[in-house]
Amino acid sequence: MFAVYANEANADDPLASLVVGERPDPEVPEGWVKVNVKAASLNMHDIWTLRGVGIKSEQFPMILGCDGAGVLDDGTEVVIHSVVNDASWRGDDTLDPKRTLLTEKHQGTFADAVVVPSRNVVPKPAGLSMSDAATMGTAWLTAYRMLFVKSGLRPGQTMLVQGASGGVSTALVQLGRAAGLRVWVTGRTEDKRALAERLGAHETFESGARLPERVDGVFETVGKATWSHSMKSLKPGGIIVVSGSTSGPDASAELQRLFFLQLRVAGSTMGTRDELADLLAYTELAGIRPQIGAELPFDDARKGFEDMLEGRTSGKIVFTR
């Protein structure tokens, strides 16, 4: 079958390991289902896989793609939940010590078909296109959990999103606005800030700029480059919710500020299957749709990877067939 995959790890030149070609058709174990993929979105996790982060060398070749949407053999349209749990696990999907994401142990969604446990598919709402649905399982689910499960923020409070144009960031802007929060966003360029404003941000600022007042919560996916600004931007008792560190993980903790102002830091990773189902229902109720910056055929996957690696994004990059 057609597939976009990594043939080996390459930390220095990840795109050198990217192959657009053919892989064997998947087998379907008992309790699993085959999803005929119609659309799948690109995530930074796919770049890390190409670099060899979070994957063992013996797992290559690995079909890339953490999330997507498609059709079961019986015609049911579904969205894929990419957190694969141990069969014996009970509880929050994201806390399972044996959990993996698609592309870490199991083959991913950038192919004609992907095989996942039967519980890892959620019915797709009729009003959501395949391309829109393909963004939900990773970026939007991550944003949903950060905002509604981890932050504790209430309508009327002020949230700051660090970074204006990534998939998680654009989802946070739209979800926060729909939920009645005042949404502030930082961005490196005027174009990125303008995008955030079109999506619902109440105000935007240059990266690192002094804000008019301190905020109740900050949402971090950038890491080292923005961490100090995030800490300085919080009200006493405020919270930073972190789900990524694209600029580097080794920021100063600023412990004096942390304890003196009684700040809180919460980590957040992906979300549960139930949260994905709730997210899909919420997008229908609120009438919001993801920001798709580029929609490319799977044959042109390399261009999407190049754009993500160079930071040329304005929302999600989606591959379709």
WOBELDA-V807520 format. One line per field, one symbol per residue. phi: phi as a letter, one per 20 degrees, with the letter a starting at -180 (. if undefined). Layout:
phi: ???
This chain:
phi: .fbdbeeaebfecgffeecdaccfffedffndcedefdbbdecggffffffnembegfeffcfeoebrbacffenfecdeeeedeffefcpggfeffdfcegnecdfeeeagbcdcgffedcgegfedffffffeffcfffgfffgfedefmfdgneddddendcfffffffffffffeneeddcdbfcfffffffffepffbcbfgnffefbfdebcddcengfdffffffeefgnfcdddcabfepeeffflfffgefelfcccebclaeffffffgffffffemdcfedebccfgfeggfffffffemecbofdddcc
